[in-house]
Amino acid sequence: MAERVRVREIDDDEGRGLLRTVRRGTGSVVTWRRAQMVLLSVQGMPVAKIAEVTFTSPDLVRDVIHSFNADGFDSLQPRYRGGRPKTFTLAERREIKKIAKSAPAEHSLPFSTWSLAKLADFLVCEGVVDDISHEGLRILLREEGVSFQRVKTWKTSHDPDYAVKKARIEHLYALADGEIAAEPGEPEVVLCADEFGPLNLQPHPGRHWAERGGRHKDPGRDPRPRRRATYTRPHGVRHLFAAYDLGKDKLYGHIKPVKTRTRFLEFCRYLRSLYPPQVRIAIVCDNFSPHLSTKKDGRVGDWAVDNNVEIACTPTNSSWLNRIEAQFTALRYFALDGTDHASHREQGSMIRRYIIWRNRHADDRRLRAVIDRANVA
């Protein structure tokens, strides 16, 4: 029976050196992995178990042990050739990005998220790259637009027609963006429509410039500014019917007291009047009941057929597909945050003046930054 492969006897200095290399976790991933294999062998773990713990093959473990027995600590250092370090190919960068965006559980690993150390270790183990440092991996991911972010919950759509509806909306967006050529009968204008509200008369939290508060530091300093509290709102609510023209990058909006099918059709007739009758338009909206045609009320569908209009609804719980949601984020940021309007007339005037400003300054750098950050479709 062949003798079991294991590390030779090591002295205290070598043992402390191995432990220091494993605990530090910095520098080359290859050095860290080889030191881990050697240390586990010193502790009496068999080759098969070491391969299982380090997620590698038994043959690689045997090679590392034999190399350490022959060359000592020099065998732990990767032998790179001189000159400029290897540049990762496009295929390698794409694979690294793909693995980083996946969950470790998809690769049968008992982790909930990737750390730089775990990701670099896995990339070397799987043969995606020969070696990559933690900082090099961080820089590569930053260049590829991947960052470490918090995870938020969202509702999964159980719409049986999810794939069909989503594909149609993406096709309309591709037409509006000029990515594909329109075929005969395809819409020439794509609008995203939705309601924003309810618009209450209440103080909205926000940010603005003010003198620093803190009377405990300076008795003559004003206190921190605050908004009044409202416990009753007897003035009712309003709703903003809005539409966003993807081709012209233009926003339209009407404020109405209620959001019913009749009011929605009034707004749709206004949108239809903006373009010649022979121009076919598509209106992307969500599954709010006034947007739909039912067995009892088919006015929306009948109007769309009679007026050369396509109503494209997003799948259930997928209103994020509607690009107007990003426009609402900008509206809230620029026009409503930090306000306390005394009447709906004053609030409506603010919103209408913002829409005029937004259409005249569609290329504003800060506006584009807010929209691009909020836009996911």
Secondary structure, DSSP 8 states (H G I E B T S, - for coil): -----------HHHHHHHHHHHHH--S-HHHHHHHHHHHHHHTT--HHHHHHHTTS-HHHHHHHHHHHHHHGGGGGS----SSS-----HHHHHHHHHHHHS-GGGGT-S-SS--HHHHHHHHHHTTS-S---HHHHHHHHHHTT--------------TTHHHHHHHHHHHHHHHTTSS---TTS-SEEEEEEEEEEE-SS------------TTT-TTS---------S--TT--EEEEEEEETTTTEEEEEEES---HHHHHHHHHHHHHTS-TTS-EEEEE---GGGS--SS--HHHHHHHHTTEEEEE--TT-GGG-THHHHHHHHIIIIITT---SSHHHHHHHHHHHHHHHHHTTT-HHHHHHHHHH---
